[in-house]
Amino acid sequence: MAWITWPAVVVILVLFFLVLFRKPIARFIDRTRQVKVPGGKLITGASGQETAVEAKPKEAEDLMKVFDNRLVLVREAEIKRHLIIPPGPQREDFLIRASAVVSLALAFEKVYWRIYGS
């Protein structure tokens, strides 16, 4: 073990870390728009909003599929009927769906509490 010095161990650990977390580090670098350094600011050519706008509809659809349930859809329709929602992006649909899920979970919790009392 005497032949392994501390700089060699550090280099090996850094290389292992970089190989292990290569994809998250690459995504982080791709999303970076500006870097502040003591001499000023470095602004990269990457625009984070262009990629975010393209990715949101797919992500929103995937999130909506998580809550697919007939009872949730009925509650969602009731919420939409009672609220006046101005036109907007898909975030409103997701928030309504999430609200329906939360209210149903609360209703089921109340029923459980009344039946079992614990």
Wavefront OBJ file of the C-alpha trace (Angstrom):
o trace
v 0.000 0.000 0.000
v 2.948 2.315 0.403
v 3.269 2.615 -3.364
v -0.185 4.259 -3.613
v 0.128 7.912 -2.724
v -2.793 10.143 -1.838
v -2.822 12.064 -5.185
v -3.205 8.800 -7.090
v -6.100 7.746 -4.875
v -7.793 11.110 -5.370
v -7.385 10.890 -9.163
v -8.832 7.377 -9.191
v -11.810 8.442 -7.053
v -12.484 11.499 -9.233
v -12.364 9.380 -12.398
v -14.695 6.820 -10.808
v -17.093 9.605 -9.783
v -17.053 11.119 -13.292
v -17.717 7.760 -14.948
v -20.447 6.873 -12.477
v -22.287 10.210 -12.745
v -21.519 10.993 -16.391
v -25.125 11.458 -17.562
v -26.319 13.685 -14.691
v -23.199 15.836 -15.017
v -23.730 16.151 -18.784
v -27.380 17.191 -18.263
v -26.304 19.728 -15.647
v -23.743 21.229 -18.000
v -26.286 21.334 -20.844
v -28.784 23.222 -18.671
v -26.245 25.756 -17.444
v -26.982 29.161 -18.948
v -24.467 31.340 -17.156
v -21.542 30.960 -14.780
v -20.400 33.721 -12.455
v -16.641 33.995 -12.011
v -14.640 36.594 -10.070
v -13.846 38.496 -13.282
v -17.459 38.647 -14.519
v -20.041 36.328 -16.059
v -19.754 33.596 -18.659
v -22.960 33.243 -20.677
v -23.366 30.029 -22.621
v -25.287 29.686 -25.870
v -27.701 27.129 -24.418
v -31.209 28.369 -23.868
v -32.878 26.400 -21.087
v -36.389 27.557 -21.918
v -36.424 26.100 -25.413
v -35.738 22.601 -24.110
v -38.090 23.043 -21.162
v -41.017 24.086 -23.385
v -40.509 21.108 -25.661
v -40.276 18.650 -22.761
v -43.234 19.879 -20.687
v -46.144 18.528 -22.758
v -44.705 14.993 -22.680
v -43.959 15.233 -18.963
v -47.405 16.622 -18.249
v -49.036 13.780 -20.174
v -46.974 11.242 -18.243
v -48.014 12.849 -14.960
v -51.659 12.838 -16.008
v -51.461 9.089 -16.743
v -50.359 8.434 -13.173
v -53.780 9.502 -11.905
v -55.950 7.720 -14.485
v -58.940 6.413 -12.587
v -62.671 6.717 -13.280
v -63.434 8.125 -9.856
v -60.654 10.698 -10.234
v -61.993 11.711 -13.644
v -65.493 12.221 -12.207
v -64.110 14.369 -9.395
v -61.998 16.300 -11.879
v -65.106 17.054 -13.941
v -66.887 18.301 -10.805
v -63.990 20.606 -9.949
v -63.881 21.972 -13.496
v -67.634 22.585 -13.392
v -67.414 24.579 -10.145
v -64.327 26.627 -10.960
v -63.866 29.283 -13.606
v -60.407 28.687 -15.004
v -58.911 31.066 -17.541
v -57.238 29.421 -20.536
v -53.634 28.480 -19.860
v -50.990 25.799 -20.179
v -51.377 22.199 -19.104
v -50.338 22.990 -15.556
v -53.934 23.791 -14.726
v -55.119 20.371 -15.878
v -52.487 18.713 -13.741
v -53.330 20.849 -10.710
v -57.028 20.041 -11.065
v -56.237 16.348 -11.372
v -53.951 16.491 -8.334
v -56.616 18.334 -6.378
v -59.144 15.643 -7.274
v -56.750 12.931 -6.102
v -56.081 14.712 -2.831
v -59.760 15.313 -2.110
v -60.579 11.662 -2.836
v -57.743 10.494 -0.600
v -59.115 12.682 2.171
v -62.622 11.314 1.636
v -61.373 7.711 1.799
v -59.362 8.538 4.917
v -62.493 9.936 6.587
v -64.446 6.785 5.702
v -61.636 4.609 7.075
v -61.571 6.667 10.272
v -65.340 6.324 10.742
v -65.327 2.588 10.117
v -62.274 1.580 12.154
v -61.899 4.576 14.464
v -58.152 4.365 14.551
l 1 2 3 4 5 6 7 8 9 10 11 12 13 14 15 16 17 18 19 20 21 22 23 24 25 26 27 28 29 30 31 32 33 34 35 36 37 38 39 40 41 42 43 44 45 46 47 48 49 50 51 52 53 54 55 56 57 58 59 60 61 62 63 64 65 66 67 68 69 70 71 72 73 74 75 76 77 78 79 80 81 82 83 84 85 86 87 88 89 90 91 92 93 94 95 96 97 98 99 100 101 102 103 104 105 106 107 108 109 110 111 112 113 114 115 116 117 118
